[in-house]
Every structure is written in C-alpha cells, then in structure tokens.
Amino acid sequence: MRPPDVRARSTESTLVETVDGESPAGKWTFSSWKPPALAKLVDHFWAFTGPTAHVKKRIFPNGCVELLLNFGEPYRQVEGRGNELCRDAWVSGPQTGPIVVEQPRWQDVLGVRLLPAGAYALLSMPMREVTGWSVELADVVGPLAGEIMQRCANARTVTERFRIVATWVADRARQSPGLDPGVAWAVQQVGASGGATAMEPLRTRLGLTKTRFVEAFRDQVGPAPKMYARVVRFRRVLGALQRAPSNRLIDVAMDASFYDQPHMNAEFRALGGVTPREFLATRHPVGDGSTARDVR
C-alpha cells in the first residue's frame, strides 16, 4: 500500500486539506477543513469518498457532536443506542462509550464535528436528550434536514458542500442564545487543560451549587462535567497516539495526567472498549484518532 498523498486546495477564503490514498479495495479521498470563522462552533469538517477497506468501524467518544450527511448506501449501527440504519442525515450526540458501525462497500459521506457551542446552537434542544444516542437529523430539526441534504447532493465539489453546511451552522448560531457564559467558560477550561482540570474549583468560581452546575452542564453540553472531562482527556490521548504511535505508553499516560499507565488502560476499556495497543493496531492512516478498524 502506497503512503497517502497530502495536498492542500485553496479557494478564496477556504483551505481544504485533501489526502489521497489507496487500499486493497481501491483509491480513496479524505478531505478536512477548519474554517476560522466557525472556530468556536466547529472542530472541523471532513469528507470521505471511496471504497470501504474494512467493514466495521469503531467510533470513540470525543466530547463533540457529529453531524453526518450520507450520499451513498446506508450505514448500520451494530453497537450503540439509536437508529440501526443511518440512511441520509443523522446526528451522533455526545457519546460516553464507543459506537460500532458496518460500512457500505462504497462511501460518500460528509461530517461536521460540532463543539458544544455549535451543537447547542444547531440542535436547539437540551443536549441531555441526545447524549449517548444516534438519531435522524430530521427528528431534531425537521424538514431543514432534507433541504440541506438536497443542496449538498446537488453540489459539484466537496468544498461547495462544506460551504453549504457551514452557512447553515452559522445561521443557526446567529439565531441561538448560545451557551450560558458560565457553562461556556467551564467548557473552555476543561478543553484548555486537556480534561485534567478538577470540577470543584470551576463550580466554586461560578458560584453554583453542585446540583445546578451539573444540571446546566447536562442541558447545554450533554454529559455531566466529570464525564465530559474524562472524554476530553481520552480524546487527547487518542490524538497523541495517532500522531506519534511509537511513543511509550507510560509517557503518554503521564503527559495526559493519568496516575499511571494502568489507569490510562482502564479508561481506554471504559470509554473505548479496547486497550491502547489494540487501538494502535487498528487506527486509521488519516484523521485525529477518533476512529479505528473494529476487528472484534
């Protein structure tokens, strides 16, 4: 298998990074985009087109909400809660455990990884209601889901699809009251620490009771504060292993403020259903470590 070819395509204010690769099943293309104007709402946009190299994919919790627009054959969720078949547009709410899906033979899919502020603005609902679930987008936003799907299906390029969805996200954000400033600050603190910050000082700083802090967090972010921090730290470790798979696991654990390597291993099993070494053996050649081949 030849190594992926990384290219950057620039069009006006858009910078889309595209990776071309080849597997035994054939050639594929993966594109990603981080629009600066949506930096507070979106982690990144991504798109994949090509044949499926492996049937099952394991998707790890990452502290975000995933919006997916599927222009190919349906995906089937075999592990996780929610709709079994993912045909067109759907939302994977904040997860606290892994999802496993069976992929079609040919994929043509666009994803948007929404940060808590973006997810709350786009969905306009208590986030606790979709935490741990994957649901049809139409069940959340109504007919708009079909309109966005049709416009993207008619688009000629991935960049054009990205722009269509970006405009929709930005419009929804302008109409939304946004996260409560205290919740937004707490989310920022958790992210800045890579999930290592303690919750009690944050709650005390905001002057909230424990109950009020947890309720506000669950309504606007999804998981309870401590669980959200655990997921953020888990995502940090996945990213570190994805970027530098040869690093010693004990060093990765210490960098992420785990007590020791066994503590990190336990979090991998609890949140991802695999061990660190199993992740390293099944990680994808591109991406940030949020997915891996499922071989179980």
N, C-alpha and C positions, 0 to 999 in steps of 0.2 A: 504494500500500500504506500503510495507516494505521500509525502507530507503535505498538509493543507497549504494552499497559496493564499496569502492575506493581501487584500487590496483595499484602498480607500477611494470611494467615489464621492466627489464633491459637486454639489449642485446648489448654487446660490448660498443660502444660509444653512444648508443641510450637509452634514458629513456622515455618510453611511459607510461603515466598515463591512466589507464582504469577504468571506472566506470560502474558497472553492476547494473541495476535497473529493476523494474517490474511495469508495469501499468496494468489497467484492460484489455488492449489488449494483454499483454504478456511480455516476457522478452526482454530487450534491452541492448546494449552495446555502450558506448561512450568513445572514446579514444582521447587523445590530446598529442602533442609533441612540445617542443620548442627547436629546435636544436641550440646550441650555435654558431656554425659556420655560421649560417644564421641570426644571431640576428639583423643585420642592414637591412635585406631584408624581413624577415617574422616575423609576430607577433606570429603565431602558426599554426600548422597543426591540423586537427581534423577529426574524422570519426564516423559515426553513423550507426549501424546495428540493425534492429528490426522492430516490428510492429508500426504503427502510432497510438498514443494515442488521437490525435486531428487532424482534417482535415486541418485547416488553421493555418499558422504560420506567425507572423508579424516580419519582419527583420528591425532592426533600423540602421540608418547611424552610422558609427563608424570611419570614416577617413581612412579606408583601402579599398582595392580591394579584392573581394572574388573570388577565383578560385574554381570551383566545378566540380567534376567528379562523374557522376551518373551511378551506375551499376545496378539500378533497374528500376522500371516503371517511366514514365515521371512525372515531377512536372509541375504545371500550375500556371503561374503568373496572379493573378487577380487584383493586384494593383501595379502600377509602369510601367515604359516605357521599351519597348524592346520585345523580342520574347515571345509569350504567352506560348509555350510549351518548357520546358527545358528537353531534352531527354538524352543527353550524357555529353558533356563537355561544360561548359559555364563560362562566366566572368560577375560578377556584378561589374560595375565600381564604382567609388566614388559616394556615394549617399548623397543627401541633404534632403531626406524625406524617409518615410517608404516604404517597399515592402511587399506585402502580397502574399503568395503562398499557393496553395492547394497541399497537400502532398499525395503521393500514399499510399496504405494500408500497404505496406512493403517497408522499406527504406534500401538502401545500398549505402552510399554516402561518399565521401572524400572531404574535403575542405581545402584550404590554404588561410589564411588571410594575404595578402601581404601588407607590409608597403609601403609608397610612393616610396622609392628607389627600392624595389623589384618589384612593379607594373610597374614602368617606364622601368626597365631593361627587365622584362619578355615580356611586350607587345610591346615595341619599337615603340611607336606611341605617338602623342600628347594626353595627358590624358583628355583634354577637350572634345575629341571626344567620350569618353565613360562615361563621367560624367552624372549620372542620368539614365544610361541605363544598361540593362542586355542583353548580346549578346552571340551568339555561339562562343566558343573558336576558332573554325576553321575559322571563319570570320576574326579573328585577326592574328592568327599565321599560318594558312594554314594547310597542311597535318600533321604537327607535332602533332596537337591535337589528331588525330586518332591514331597515333603511341603511344603516351603516354597513351591514354585510353586502347589500346590493351595490352600494357605491364602491366599496373596495373590490368586489368581484369584477366591476367594470373598469377598474384602474389598469393602466398599462404596465406599471412598474411597481416594484416593492417600495421605492421612495414615495411614489404617489399614494400608495396605501398608508404608509406611515403618516403622511401629512393629513390625510383624511381623518384618521383616528386621533391624531394629535390635536387637530382643530376641535373635534368633538370633546375631548378631555378638557381642553382649555375653556370651552364654552360652558361646560357643566361646572367647572371650578368657579367661574365668574358668577354663576347663579347660586352657589352654595355659601352658607355662612362660614364654612371651614371648621377646622378643629378648634376646640376650646384652647385659648392661649396656654393655659397650664398643661393640658394634655400634650399639645404640640411641643412645649418646652421639655417635658419628660421624655417624649419620643426622641427628641434631638439628643438629649443627654445619654440615653441608652445607646443610640447609634454611635455617638462620638466615642463612647467607651468600649465599643465592640461587644456590648452586652455584659460587661463586667461590673457596671455600677450597681450599688445597692439601692433598693427601692425606698427604704425607710427615710433616708435623707431627702430624697426627692419629694416624698409625701409631706414631710415636715416643712420643707421650703415652701411648698404650695399652700400650707395651712389647711389641709384637708384631713378628714378622718380617714381611717383605713378603708372603711366601707365605701365612702364617697369616692375615694381615689380609684378603687378597683372598679366601681360601677361606671364611672366616667370613662375609664380606660377601655373597658369591655364594650361600651356603647360606641366609642369612636375609633377604636383600633381593632378590637376583636378579642384576643386572648387577655387574660389577666396580666398585670405588669410583670410579675416574676416569670411567667411563662414566656411572655414576649421577649424578655431579656435573654432567657435561655435559648430561644430560637435564633435571636440575633447573633449570639456567641457561636452557636452551631454553624450558622451561615459563614461567619468569619473563618472558622476552622476549615470548612469545605473549600472556601476560596483560597486559603493558604496552601492546602494540599493540591488543589487544581493547578496553581501557579508553580509550585515547587514540590513535586511529588517525591523527590529524593531526600527532602529534609527529614531529620529524625523526628519520630512521633513525640518523643518526650519534649523536644524543643518546641514543637507546635503547641503542645498542651500548655507549657509554661508561658508562651507568648500570649495565649488566649486566657490566662489567669485561672486555669484549672488547678486543682490541688496537686494532681499528679496525672500520669498517663491513664491509669485505671479509671479515674474519674471521667476523663475525656472519652474513654472507650464506652463507659456506661451511658453517657449522653448520646453517643452515636447509636447505640442499640435502642435507647428510649425514643429518640426523635427521628432516626433514620431507618431503623430496622436492620442495620448492617454494622460491621466493625470498620474501623478506619482502613485496615488493609483490604477488606472487601471493596470498599469504595475506590481505593487506588487501583484495584484490578479491573474495575468496571467503569471508570469515569470516561466521559466523552472527550474527544480531542479538542473540542472548542467549547466555549461557554465559561461560566463562572463557578461550576461545580454544583449547581443546583439540581442536576440530573445525572443519572448513570444507567448503564445497562442493568436490567434485572435478570439474574440468571437462576433464580430460585424456582 
